Each structure stands twice: as C-alpha cells, then as structure tokens.
Amino acid sequence: MIKISEEWDKILEDEFSSESYKSLREFLKTEYFSRTIYPDMHDIFNSMKVTPFSEIKAVILGQDPYHEKGQAMGLSFSVPKGIEKPPSLVNIYKEISSETGVPPRTDGDLTGWAKQGVLLLNTVLTVREHQANSHKGKGWERFTDGIIKKISDYKSGVVFLLWGGNARSKKSLIDGSKHLILESAHPSPLSAYNGFFGNGHFIKTNEYLMKQGKAPIDWNK
C-alpha cells in the first residue's frame, strides 16, 4: 500500500485500490527493474508529500516528468538546485519577473511554491530516460484525473493554472463555479509567445486568493 500522508491516503483510497492502479503498479515494477525511469521511485508522489490536501491553494498541471538525468523530482516544472533550468521553467520565471518586477530566481527548485500550497502535479508521474511521454496511456491519467476531480469536489476557491493543450483538456473535471480556472498557451519556447507571456496568471492567482482572505503566493520564494 502506498503511503503519502494520512490525509492524502484517505482521499485517494479508492484510486489506489482500483484495478487500473493495480495494473499501472505492475507495469511500473517492471519498468523500474528493467529500465532507467524518472523520477526516483521514492519521489513519484512528492507533489502530494510536500503539499497537504487541506493546504492546496493552487494547482499547476504539467504533462510528464523531465526525462534527463538529475532533473525530475516529482514536482511539475521543478528541477533540483544545481540543475540547469529547462526552457519552460526559464519562461515561467520570465513571466513572473515581468508581472512582479523582481529579477528571476537563479535556481529551478519550486519546493518553496509547493510548501505555500501550490500543488505541482503532472498528469503522468513517471517517464523513461530520454523518452518524453513514454508512460503516457499506462494508467496515470486516470489516477491524476481522480486527484483533480477530488480537489474540485472537496475544496473551494482553488486556482487551477492550465497551460497548453494537455492541461486544458482537464478543464471539464473542474467546477468553474467554485474555483478559478486560468488558461493559456504552454510556457514551452514553441508556444510561449502565443499567449503564455503576458497572461498575468501569477498576479491573478494572488488577487483571487487575497479576496478569499488567503495569503498570496510568494512566487520568488
């Protein structure tokens, strides 16, 4: 049985006991035994380990983990300190800097966001080395859709930041009458100039949180 935290374990009990997840787990056992898979198996659920369900203020949906050595850490878009920032994260920092007027951070570790209540969730939580999307369609999507739906159903006043087609396809899982849904192009260099830059999402998130009496996110922390 997976152990994340008492709170998350209870919320995800039906997901972990589903036939879909059991099948996914058998697939992952084989993959981790026979190939190089990211992140480390102990880091797969880091997004939930760092951000308790009761403290979620915002959700940033990524696609799948970074697939090169040393990058993936179980938090969408984040890389450990000392690892070069990937292009999408560089663009995220550029947008934050343009909105806040604060120079971009030097490291790419987003744990500080996660500790403030930003759930950094990928829709697929594992990947083969050098092979983007290699674990797509293996069962993770059903699992993470369940997480998104539970956040939508059990909480209110959460900001969902949906960047790019993959994340935006999850909009139907979210009740827009009790949450804020922010959509734009993906921060990837291929699409950032098609609507990610200038989207104002980081300021809009904080304005919405403060209207509810919640502390804003320090995006430079």
Secondary structure, 3 states (H helix, E strand, C coil): CCCCCHHHHHHCHHHHCCHHHHHHHHHHHHHHHHCCEECCHHHCCHHHHHCCHHHCCEEEEECCCCCCCCCCCCCCCCCCCCCCCCHHHHHHHHHHHHHHCCCCCCCCCCHHHHHCCEEEEECCCCEECCECCCCCCCCHHHHHHHHHHHHHHHCCCCEEEEEHHHHHCCHHHCCCCCCEEEEECCCCCCCHHHCCCCCCHHHHHHHHHHHCCCCCCCCCC
